Amino acid sequence: MVSSSWRWRIPPGIAHPVRLLPLVFLGLILVGTVLLLMPFAREGDSAPTFMDAFFTATSAVTVTGLATVDTGTYWSMIGQIIILVLVEIGGIGIIALATILGLFVGGRLGLRTQMLAQVDMHVVSLGEVRPLFRRVTVTLVSFQAVTALILTIRYRLVYFDSLPEAVWHGVFDAVMAFNNAGFSLNSDSLTRYAGDVAVIIPISVAVFIGAVGFPVLAELYRGWRRPSRWTIHTRLTVWGSLMLFAIGSLAFLTIEWANPATLGNMPLVEKVVTAIEGGIMPRSGGLQSFDWNHVEAETQGIAVVMMFIGGGSASTAGGIKVTTFLLLAFVILAELRGDPEVQIGRRSVSGRTVRTAVSIALLAVMLVYGGTLLLMLMSGASYIEALFETTSAFGTTGLSTGLTPELNAPSQLVLIVLMFVGRVGTIAAASAFVLRRRQPRYHLPEEQPIIG
């Protein structure tokens, strides 16, 4: 009765999940900001500044990892715990809310369409939302626990004399890795672990799995041995993620091979390990064992593209998503071939889905480029510095060339907006296109404008 009466009090304009999603994240950011403004959240006697608290809370909730201050020295133990909790809620919450959002969207379709969607896309009914959320939570916690255990053992044996310190660093890094957040308790992120197989590889694997997305993980759990029966979404996400990982790692290894600031002075094994990191982290990881300000210009350019693409849908990663990027590639291929419709495998893609993908990509380009220009005007940053930082913010990646801490308040607000929109905007926008779908009662006369 209480929930029913409360539901009636919510204005109809915002009661729909599409409109509630951004509000939920905004509310969580405000709560995190208030908590980080408390004196106990700051190390030392001085209280945190509002901008540092607001930026950090936004970065944590959107699981980005960009920071205006050093996480390990500026924030107290309590402040670090608050950041970890915000990242955990942001990571788990976005998956659950995105999945539930998809269920609500499906709920507006006809019965036949819903049945086809359940068979083809493995969509669950609304009655299974609660057990689904439990499976999401158990999956994330399990992966994080295994990663934390591996890191803790390595940290205790090699890097830390204190077991509690090794445990805290292991847990913190595991949570940040799986949630694709770039926060680190070390001022140099993972630099002290550069080339360490037992540290870099588990963290990179956790980042990769977290960026795949729970819907894909759930489908792989049920039938990973039968790729021929995977849905189009799973095929695009899995093969697309592996392709981008291979391209990114090989490009990083080739371009940075002789760069003394990155791979130049490393033995072969450490070069390969660091190249694996360089191929995974730009997809949305944010942790780094080398300075991205010192990589070659070509590497930065490739990283910008990887950050813009991001990870899988309904994952802890940002960007326009792998499926959107690959769908646009199939659209171009269909146009070059002169095909009447876009086909992926033995399935065709609806025109509405194509329009949604095109709209998301174009909006993302406008946001990133507009943010880049604003950053250049407000801070005097160079084009590549501003582009790298804004793409990292929109893609909720967290990689930085060191520009973020030096930005003034207006420039930091630009990154805050990009982080927020990059985390919830693409999902909300894509769902809004479906929700607003209407059957027209008439058809306007067609006209062919000149294209190209």
N, C-alpha and C positions, 0 to 999 in steps of 0.2 A: 504493500500500500504506500509505503514511504517513497519507494523508487518511482511508482506510478504517478504520485502527486508531484514529485520533483520534476518528472519528465514534462509535465504540462507547464511548468514554470519556465522552461527553456524556450526562448523565442524560436518560432519555426524557422527563421532565416539562418540560425546557426545550429539547430538541433541535428542537422544531417552530418554524418561522419566526415564528409569532405570538408566542411567548414569547422568542425570540431578539432580535426587533426592539427592544424596550425595553432589553434588556441591552446590545446593541451601542451604543445611544446613551448609556446610562449609562457604559459603559466609555470612550467617546470623551470624555465630559464630565470624567471623572476624569483622563484623560491630559492634557486641556487645562488642568485646574486645576493639576496638578503642573508643567506647563511654565510657566504664568503665575506660579507661586510662585517660580520661579527669579529670583535677583537681576538677571540680565541682561534680564528682561522689564519691569522697572520703570525709569522715567526717574529719574535721580538716584541717591543713595547708599542710601536706605532700601529695604527689601524690601517687596514687595506684601503686603497682608493676606490671610488665607485667604478671608474672606468676599467681598472684591472679586474675587479670582481665581476662586472657585467660581461666583459670580453671573455674571461675564463669560464664563466657559467655557460655562455653561449657556445663556446668552443667545446665544452664538455658534453652538454646535452646533444649537440649536433655531431658528437663523436668526431671532431675535426683534429684537435691537438695543437692548433696555432696558439701561441702564448705571448703575452706582452711582458711577462716576468718569468724568472726561473722557478719552475715548479718545486724543485727540491729545497731551495733556500728561502724563497719568498713566503711560501705557505707553510704553516705548522703541520704537525702530524694530523690534527683534526681537519685542517684545510685540505690536505692531501686525500684524506678519507672521503670528504665531501665531494671532491673532484672525481674520485673513483666511483662513488655511488651514482653521481650524475651521469658518468659515462656508461655505467652498467644499465641504468634505467633508459638512457637514450638509445643504447644498442638493442636491448631487449624490447623496449617499447615501440621502436620504429618498425620492427619486424611484425610484432603482434598487431599493431594498429594498421599497418599496411595490409596484412592478411585479412583482418576483420573488415577493413575498408573494401577490399575486393569482394568479400562475401556480401556486404550490403549492396554493392553495385550489382552483383549477380542476382540479388533478391528482387530487383526491379524488372528482371527479364521474364519472359514467358516460361511456362513449365517445360515445354519441349526444349527450349534453348538452355535452360538450367540443367536438364538431364544430359544433353549433349556436352555441356561444359564440364559436368562432373565426370563423364566418361573420358573425354578427350584431355582435359586440363587438370584432372584430379582435384577439382574444387570440392571442398567439404561443405556440408550444410551448416546453417546457423547454429543448430543444436550441438555441433562439435567444436564450437569456438573455444570453450573452456578446456577440454582435453587437448586441443591443438596448442593452446597457449602453454599448457603444462609441458608438452613435448618440446616446444621452442625453448622453454626455460631449462629443462633437463639437458637438452643438446648443448646449449651454450655453456652451462655450468660444467658439464663433463669435459668439453674441449678445453675450457679455461683451466680446470683443475689439473688435467694431464700436463698442459704446457707449464703451469706454475710449478708443478713437482719437478719437471726436468730442469727448469731454470733455477729453482731453489738449490737443487743438488749441485749444479755447476757453479753457481755463485758462491756457495759455501766452501766448495773445494778449492776454488781458484781466486775469487775476488773479495770475499768478505770473511773476516775473522769471527764475526758475530752471527749466530744462527738466526735470531729474530730479524736482524737487518737483511740477511739473505732471503728469508721467507717473505718479508715485506716487499723487497725489490722483485722477487719472483712473482708474487701475486699481482703486484701493480703492473709489471710488464706484460704478464699473461692477459690480464683484463684489457689493457690498452691494445695489445696485438689483435686479439680476436674481435674486439669492437672497432678495429681500424681507427683508433685514436692515437695521435702522435705525442701524447704527454709522456714525459720521462722524469724520473727523480734525479737523473744525472744532468748536469748543465750542458754536457756534450752529447746528450741522447745515448746512442749505442757506440760511440766512438771508442771507448775503452774496450769494447768487445769485438772490434773490427776483425773480421776474418775467423772468428771463433765459431767452428761448426756447431758446437753444442749449444750456442746461444742464438746465433743469427738464423740457423735453419729452423729450429722450433718456432721462433717468433715469426719468420717468414711464412711457414706453413699455416700458423694460426691466422695470420693476416689473409692469406689466400682463401682458406676455408670460410672465414667470416665474411669475405667479399662475395662468395658464391650465392648465398641466400638460402634461407630455410626451406622454401618450397622445392628448390632443387635438391637440397640435402635429403629432404623427406622422400622424394621420388627415387633418388639414388639408393637410399636405404632399402626401398622396396624392390628395386630391380636394376641394380648397377651392372649386372652381368648381361643385360639385354638392351644394349644401346638402340637397337632397331625399334624398340617399343617406347623409347623416351618421347616425351612431348616436344614440340618445336621449341618451347621456352627453355627446357632443360638442354636440348641439343645446342641451341645458340649460346646459352650461358657457359656450359662446360667447354665446348670446343673453342668458343670465342675467348674465354678466359685463358685456356692453355695456349692459344695462338698468340695472344697479347703478351703473355708471360715469356714465351719463347722469343718473340721479336724484341721485347724490351731487354731481356737478359743478354741476348747475343749482340744487340746494338751497344749496350753498355760495355760489355766485355771488349768489343772491337774498338770502340771510340776511346775508351778510357785506359786501354792496355798500357800505354806508355806515359800516362799522366802521373807525375810523381805525387800529386795531391790526392789521388784516389787509388789506382791499382798499380802504378808504376813500380813501386818499391816492394810489392807483395810477392811471396812465392806463389806458385801455380794454384795450389789448393785454396789459398785465401782469396786469390783473384776470382776463382769460380764462385766461391761462397758469396763474396761481395757483389758479383755480377747477378747472382740469383736475387739478392736483396734489391739491387738496382732495378730488376725487372718486375718485382712485386710491389715494393713500397709506393711507387708513384700511382698505382692503381687506387690507393686510398689508405695506405698504411700509415705514413707520416713519421715513423721512426727512422733514424738514420745513423749509420756508423761512419759517415764521411760528410764533409761540408759541401752542400749543393751549390754554394757560391763559388766553389773552385773547380767544378766539373766543366767540361768543354761546352761550348755554346750549342753544339749539335745535341749533346745529351740533355741539356735543359729544354731544348725544343721538343725532343721526343717525350720527355717527362711531362711537359705541358699537355701534349696530346693524350697521354695515358691518364692524367688527372682529369681531363675533360670527359673522357669516356667513362671512367670509374669502374664499378663492379656490377654485380647482378642485382636484379630487382628484388625488393623486400629483403635486402641484406643490410649489413652495417656499413656498407660503402656508399659513396655519393656518386656524382657525375650524372651524365645523361643515361647511363646504364649500357651494358654490353649488348643487350637485346635491341635497344634503340639504334645503336651504332650499326650493328650487323643488318638490321632490317632496312636501314637507309642504303646500305651497300647492295642489298638485293633489289631495292627499288631502282637504283641506278642501272643495275645489270638488266632488269626487266625492260627498262626504257631503251637501253642500247640494243637489246635483242628485238625490240618491237613487240614484246609480249603484251597481251591485253590485260593481264593481271599479274600480281606479284606472287611468285611461287617459291616455297621453301621446302625442298624434298618433294613429297607427294601431297602437300597441303598448300592451299592458297591463302593469302592474307587479305582481310577485308579492307576496303578503301578507308573506312573510319580509323582503323588501326594505323594505316599509313599516314593519314592526316595528323593523327595524334603524335606519331614519332617525328614527323617533319616539324610540327609546331613546337614540340619540346626542344628539339635541336636548335631551331632558330631563336627561341626565347633564351636558351642557354648562351648562345653566341652573343646575343645582344647584352645580356647581363654581364658576362665576363668582359666583353670589350668596353662596355660602358663603365664598369668598375675600374678597368685598367686606366682609362682616360681620366677618371676622377682621381685616382691615386696619383697619377703623374702630375695633375694640376695642383692637388692639395699638398703633396709631400715633396715634389721635385724628384721623385724616383725615375730611373731610366725605364724605357719601355719593357725590356725583358724582365727587370726586377718586378715591376708592377704587374705584368702579365703572369709571371710565375706565382706571385702571392695571391692574386685574385682568382686564378684558376685553382690553386690549392684550397682557397676558402670555399669556392662554389662546389668543388669536387669533394669537400669535407676531407681532404687528404691530410693536411697538417704539415707538409714539407715546407721549408722556408729557407731562403737565402740569407736570413738574418735581418730582413727589412721590418718585419712586424713590430718588434720592440721599439724601433726607432720612429714609428709613425706617430703623428699627432692624433688627437681625439677624433676629429672629423674623418680622417683616413681610416682609423680603427672602426668607426661606425659603418663605413662602406664594407669592410670585411665582415662585420657582424651581420649585416643585411645579406651578404652573399652566402655566408654560412647557413643562415636560417632558411633562405629560399632554396639553397642547394640541397638541404636536408628534407624539407617538407614540400617545397614548391612543385617539383616534378611529379611526385605522387599525387598531390592534390589536383594539379592541372590535368594530368592524364585521366583521373577519375571524373573530374568535372566534365570533360568532354563526353564521357559515357552517360553521366547522369543527366546531362542536358539534351540528350538525344530525343528528337521528336519526329514523328512521322508527318511530313508536310501534307497539306490538303490540296496542294497545287504544285505545278512545276513551271518555273519561269523559262522563257525562251533562252536558248543557249547562244553564246557568242564566243568566238575563238580569238582571244588577243594574241598578238605575236609574242612568242616565247623564244628567248635566246638570240 
